[in-house]
Amino acid sequence: MAVIAAIGLGLAGGAALGGRAGAVTAPVSIPQPSAAPASATPAGVDLDEDGRDDLAWPLTLGQRGEDAYGSGAFGASRDGGRRRHNGLDLVAPPGAPIRAPMSGVVTRVGQAYSGDPELQFVEITSPTTRYSARVLYVGPSRAPGAQVTAGEIIGRAQDLGRRYASGMTNHVHVEFSDRRGAVLDPLAVLPAVPRRSKA
């Protein structure tokens, strides 16, 4: 019950800050503004003190910065202000291990862009809260139906250079949604600061 309440509070805060929708199609640029933690490995938080992390950073190499295409921050303007960025872009070199941002079941693995089978996403849903986390641009190592714990490796960062040949900082896109499908601010959901390293 404690984990449900804690996740609910975190996601409710995200809903208050979030609720913005939009597709992710913009290239990325300079990493490490101060909004996202920057360290070598992600850390999680064990909300119910059962010895397993319930929420964790997929990786913590920094948030995508501002560039000619906009910002990697949640809610950043897209398409001249017609829509908002519905996730958080985190710098991820090709091949970097990507971890589950929350515990749950892998409910979907699919194409990040229609008609482009090389760039994929992994979606995880908590069967208890029915909140979902989706990580785009990750070559999955877990299949639908797999149980995962926050912080567990779910795949490797994919190379976006083929799609964005003019050059960009490689990243993964992380988004959360509640049981109604409302988009939540990942910075309001994930732990504020990594507190320990994971191998």
N, C-alpha and C positions, 0 to 999 in steps of 0.2 A: 504494500500500500504506500509506503514511504516513497518508493521510486515513482509511482504514478503521480503522487502529489507534487514531487519535485520536478518531474518532467513537465507536468501540467503548468506549474508556475513559470518555468523557463519558457515554455512555448506560448503561454499567455502573454508574457512580456514580448516575445517575438511578434505575436499577432498585433499587439498595440503599436509596435514600431514598423511592422511589415504590412502584409496584405497587398503588396504590389505584384502584378503579374507582367510577364513579357518573355519573349524568346531570347536565347543567348546566341548572338551571332557575331559579336564584335571581337576583333583581335585584342591582344594583350600587350603590355609593355613593361615598365620598370617595376620591380618588386619592392616590398618592404616599407610601405607606409606604416604608421604606428598602430593602425586599427587592429591588425591581426598579429599574433605573436610570431616572433622569429627565433627559432631554435632548431637544432639538428633533428630532433624527433618529437612526435606528438605526445601529449599526455592526456589522460582521461580523468573522469571523475566517477567514483563509485557512489551513487546516490543512496542506495539502500544498504550499503555496508555488507554486501554478500561476497566481497572479494573480487568482483568482476566490474569493469567499467561499464557505465550505462550510456555515457556520452564521451566523445573523444574527437580531437582534431584529426582530420584525414592525413594531414602533414602540416608542418609549421615553418615553412621557408619564407613566409611573408605573403601579404596580399598584393595582387596586381595593382600597380599605380596608375596614375593618369597618363593618357597618351592621346594621340590624334583621334582615336576612336572613342574616347571617353574613359571612364574609371571602372575598375573591377569591383568597386564597392556595391553593396546591396542598395537598391533604390536609385542607382546612378541613371542619369538620363540616357535614353536611346532614341534613335530615329528623330533627332531634332526635338525631343521632348514629348513625342507621341506615346512613348511607353517607358517603362522603368525596368532596370536590371533586376531579375527576380532571384538572384543568388549572390554568392561571394566567390570571386576568382582567387585561387591560391596558387602561387608559383610552384611548378612541379616539373623538373627536368624529365625528358623522356626516359621511361624505364624506372622512375622512382616508385617505391612501394607506396600504395595508397591504402589507407585504413578506413574501416567502417566508422562513420561519424556517430552512429547509435547502434544499440543492440536491437536485434529483431530477426526477421526472416527476409531473405532476398526474394522479393516479389516479382521483379522484372529485371531483365537484361535486354538492352535494345540499342538501336541506332540513335546517336545524338542528332544526326541530320538525316532526313528522309533521302534515300538514294545513296547514302554514303555508309556502307557496312563496316568501314575500317574504324570510324570513330564511334565509340559506344558509351553507354551509361550503365550504372548499377543502381537499382532502387531497393531500399530496405524499409520495411514497415514493421512497427511494433505491434504485435497482436494484442497487447494490453491497451495501449493508448490509441492505436490506429493512426498515429502520426507517421509520416514518411520522410525519408532523406534520400535524395538523389545526387549522385556524383557523376558528372559528365567528363568525357575524355579519359576514360580508364578502360584498359584491356582487362576484362573480368577474369578472376581466377575462381570465383564462386558462381554456382548456377542457381536458378530459381528454386526455391524450396530449402536452400541451405540456411541453417541457423548461424548467426554471426554475433559476436560480442564486440561492443565498441572498442576500437583500437586494433582489431584483427585485420590483417591484410586481406583486401578484397580484389586486388589487381595491381596493375602497373600503369603509370601515367603514359598516355599515348603522345606521339609526336604530331603537333598541329602544323608543322612546317609545310606539309604537302598541301593542305587546304589553304593556308595563308602563306603563299610562296614569297611574298614581299618581306617576310621576317616578322617575328613577334616573340615575346617571352612565353615559353610554354607554361600551361596552367591546367588545373582542374577547376570545374565549376561545381559548387556545392549549394544545394537548396533544400529547405525544409518546408513541409506543408502540414496543416492540421487535418483532422478527420473530415472536414468540410472542403478541403482542397485549398484553403487560404494559405498564401505564401508567407513564410515567417523569416525574420532577419536572423541569419545564422549566428551573428555576433551576440544576439540575445539568447540563443539556445546553447551554444557551445561553452565550455568552461572559459572563464575570463583569461586565465594565464596558465600555461602548462606548468604542472607542479612536480613532475618527475619524468624521467626518460624511459622509453620503451625500446627494447632491442629490435 
